[in-house]
């Protein structure tokens, strides 16, 4: 398991890059893509919709916040 220090993770999140978090073997065994809300742009949302679509929402659904 690769763990990064908190300072590096914080810098990555604040710069707008996602962090991938893997749910351990034997549980859901999925990877979540996490963005810092303060740095989310339309490009971030586009990446989420293309690369990490929810299994609970059709890809064509619009998300309204």
N, C-alpha and C positions, 0 to 999 in steps of 0.2 A: 504494500500500500504506500503510495507516495503522498506525503503530507507536506504542505508548504507552510512557511511561517505566516503568522497573521498579518504582519506588515506587508509582505509581498501580495497576499490575497487582497488586502484592502486597496493597495495601489492598483491592482488589476481591475477590481470592481469599479473604483472611482474613475478609471480611465475609459470605462465603457465596455471593457471586455467581459465576457461571461466566465463564470466558474462552473465547472462540471463536477457534480457530486454523485458518486455511485452508491446506490443502496446495496448493502453487502449481500454476498452469496447466500442463498437459502431464504431470502426475504422476497422483495419484489424484483430484485436484480435489474433495476432500471437506473438510468443516469438522468439526473435533473440538470437543466441548464438554468443558472441563476444570474440575473443582472441586478445591479444596484439601481433602485428606482430613481435616484437623483441624476443618473447618467443615461437613462433610457431615451433612445431616439427612435424615429420611424425605422431606421436601419436595424436596430436591436429587435424591434417587433417583427420585422421582416425575417430576420434570422430565426427567431423563435417559431414563426409560422411555417417556414420551409424546413428547418432542421430538427425541430422538436415538437411536431404537432401532437396535440392532446388526443388520446384515444377516445375521449369523451365528447369531443366537439368535431363535427365535420370540418374538413379543411376550408370549406367555403364560408363557414360561419364568421360573422364579424363579432369581435369582442368589444364591448362598450364598457368604459370605466366611469 
